[in-house]
Amino acid sequence: MTSSNPLLVTKLGISTPIIQAPMAGVTTPALAAAVSNAGALGSLGVAAMGADGARTAIRETRALTDKPFNINVFCHPPATLDAARQSAWIAYLAPEFAKFGAAAPAELREIYTSFLADEAMYKMLLDERPAVVSFHFGLPRTEWIKALHDAGIVLLASATNLDEAKRIEAAGIDAIVAQGIEAGGHRGFFEDAGDRGPNVDEGLGTLALVRLLVEKTTLPVIAAGGIMDGAGIAAALALGAQAAQLGTAFVACPESSADAAYRAALTSAKPPRTAMIRAISGRPARGFANRLWELEQAADRPLVAGYPMAYDAGKALGAAAKAKGDSHYAAQWAGQAAPLARALPAADLVAALRTETRATLDALRTLII
């Protein structure tokens, strides 16, 4: 289908079809502002901040740029208590804590609130009115979508398959982020059958997913997953996407909050392999395979605690290990094309991506098929 919407870059108020992925825990006001000032769309992942922290981050970003930027929230189903499952997971991890002279937590907490139940975050967004808000893991209630739209906010939402994209379209969202299986970070599928449940993830790659959504929906499509350079952006545009979202490409920028070990792994001559890991947070997420991924592979392990309670244990174990100089438990999210990462300032990276995209598109025009 042909999109009936105006060009997405115009709607977003940007000059180049590049979006820096939100990446909660890695993005900073400095990174988002630098990307936006360079003509792309910077983003902040605020799902783990709470309303007050998110408001502060928005205002800090506005102090650094007068350009549009995106605020991303998580729309996962609120956590449900399963004390036996959580206790079994804590007991399974206890020997790992002991390696670092630390005690496993007595219980696991819901370390952050889903946007679906976060009235304070919703009201803060209406007060602050960021130019763009994006949703991951699902969609909020209809009246919230309408109110955010009425406030003049452009809305984006992630989809991993056609059914989710159709639901996004029906909800009146402005554009779809097509998240291919190659992408780093948490898979954005709406329903998670849980650990050892039936596999609900089709695992569609970026190429197939973008073409499906371009042809089968009327919304502008943003390609995400495995895109690290201008050639990848050009390929996404050739598939019919109106923009490309890059996450891993921006982790090595000095403006991100990635720690030294994360940066070293990403920019090494031979980065670690990536894997889909549930044991860190309780939902599948692609990152560098680590010790928690190894523990997940054991046939006799208990069920991983639910999301985001498992993250309470994962973060605590990562912190205990880091205090002893061990980064093998850290959540180092990375996409499949991570070896293409470059440690450039964000503005320089956007400029390089723009130049590479143009060069690739020019080269494609010379081809005779």
Buried (B, 14 or more C-beta within 10 A) or exposed (E): EEBEEEEBBEBBBBEBBBBBBBBBBBBBBBBBBBBBBBBBBBBBBBBBBBBEEBBBBBEBBBEBBEBBBBBBBBBBBEBEEBEEBBBBBBEBBBEBBEBBEBEBBEEBEBBBBBBBBBEEBBEBBBEBEBBBBBBBBBBBEEEBBEBBBEBEBBBBBBBBBBEBBBBBBEBEBBBBBBBBBBBBBBBBBBBBEBBEEEEBBBBBBBBBBBBBBBEEBEBBBBBBBBBBBBBBBBBBBEBBBBBBBBBBBBBBBEBBEBEEBBBBBBBEEEBBEBBBBBBBBBBBBBBBBBBBBEBBEEEEBBBBBBBBBBBBBBBBBBEBBBEEEBBBBBBBBBBBBBBBBBEBBBBEBBBBBBEBBBEBBEEEEEEEE
